[in-house]
Amino acid sequence: MIEVLKSAVIPAPASRVWTVIRDFNAMPEWNAAILSSTIEDGPADRIGCRRVLRFDDGSTWVHALTGLSDADMTIAYLIVSTTQPMRIPIRDYRAIIRLIPITDGDLCVVEWRATFETDNEAATRERAGAVFQAGFDGLKRKFAARS
């Protein structure tokens, strides 16, 4: 199993950032790698709902919401289908996004972890890292503008 783990400090309290991240359909609002999102079997906070994401590289992935905890500020999902054939084939993809409050300065850390299988580890790590970073950059912009 391969793991990609990235984190970033966001210039806002965790409670404010959590309201954005917990919305399983809101990723296009904070991640430039995602062009659109549609919820199936919703609402967007129901375990088992699916989001259909269209990415900047032309691919479409369907994620299923597998966990959502307001108390722990975590959201978990897995990939249930993708555009075929996949540009970079992956299998058994599971991800979790977790927020960690930083009380000094009223900031938070967003941690994004994914595990998966692939035949092309380097390319998959690179793409996952780029998508995660696009999300972090978007969150920083979104909350810097509100400060």
Sequence and secondary structure as in RCSB ss.txt:
>XXXX:A:sequence
MIEVLKSAVIPAPASRVWTVIRDFNAMPEWNAAILSSTIEDGPADRIGCRRVLRFDDGSTWVHALTGLSDADMTI
AYLIVSTTQPMRIPIRDYRAIIRLIPITDGDLCVVEWRATFETDNEAATRERAGAVFQAGFDGLKRKFAARS
>XXXX:A:secstr
 EEEEEEEEESS HHHHHHHHT TT HHHH TTEEEEEEESS TTSTT EEEEEETTS EEEEEEEEEETTTTEE
EEEEEEE SS SS EEEEEEEEEEEEETTTTEEEEEEEEEEEES HHHHHHHHHHHHHHHHHHHHHHHHHH 
